[in-house]
Amino acid sequence: MRGKDDEYDYLFKVVLIGDSGVGKSNLLSRFTRNEFNLESKSTIGVEFATRSIQVDNKTVKAQIWDTAGQERYRAITSAYYRGAVGALLVYDIAKYLTYENAERWLKELQDHADANIVIMLVGNKSDLRHLRAVPTDEARSFAEKNGLSFLETSALDSTNVETAFHSILSEIYRIVSQRQMAGQSRSSAPPPPSSPSGCCPRSRRAGRRRAARTSDPGCPCPGTPSTQHVGPSCF
C-alpha cells in the first residue's frame, strides 16, 4: 500500500547550488520541514529532501537536492545536475564574493544541466539588512540579463522561502503541462513514421496507471515511479 507521500501527479528534481555557507541547507530544511539550524554545518557530498505542493489542483512532489559548495566536492555534485528540471542559485546578500561566484555557478549549471532548466537567483539571508553587501537592484539586473527569475529570502525568518520554491515549481509545472498539451494536440494528427523515446510520450501512451508501475527511475512526468531518483526532464 502506498503512503500518502507517494501519491503525486508530477515529480520534479530541483537542485540548490551556490557557495558554501550561503544557507542552502537551511533553505531546504525550512521549506521541507519548517526548521532552521543556526549551527548548520557545511553539507558533505549531497543530501536531499522532498515535499509536495498543490499546483492547479495537481500534486507536485519536489525532490530537492542540496549540493556541497566546497571545491573538493565539485566532481561529486556535477553528476547530480543530471535530470534536474529546476535550480535555485543561492548567494549571501552579506557576502559579495558569493554573489560574484554566482556567474561561475551559472556556467557550471549550464554546462551540466538540461538546456531548458528553470533557474532562480536567490539572495539569501535578507534578514542581515545592516550587513548587506549586494544591492538588490544589481542582483535583479544580473538575473534579468541571464534570463533568471530573482528573489531575496531569509531561511532564518522564513521570508519568501515558500514563495521561492512555489514559484519555481509552478513555472516548471507550467512548462511541462504546456508541452503535454502540445503533444496531445499532435497526437490527433496522423502519426509520424517513428517517434522519439522519452518519459512524457511513454506516460501518455501507457496511461497513468502503467506509468505508476514503470521501472524507469528517470521520469518526472505524471505517474508514480517506483523509485525516488529522477532522471532526464520532459522539456
Secondary structure as UniProt FT lines:
FT   HELIX           4..6
FT   STRAND          10..17
FT   TURN            20..21
FT   HELIX           24..33
FT   TURN            38..39
FT   STRAND          46..55
FT   TURN            56..57
FT   STRAND          58..67
FT   HELIX           71..73
FT   HELIX           74..78
FT   HELIX           79..81
FT   TURN            82..83
FT   STRAND          86..92
FT   TURN            93..94
FT   HELIX           96..100
FT   HELIX           102..112
FT   TURN            115..116
FT   STRAND          118..124
FT   TURN            126..127
FT   HELIX           129..131
FT   HELIX           136..145
FT   TURN            146..147
FT   STRAND          149..152
FT   TURN            155..157
FT   TURN            159..160
FT   HELIX           161..187
FT   HELIX           199..212
FT   TURN            217..218
//
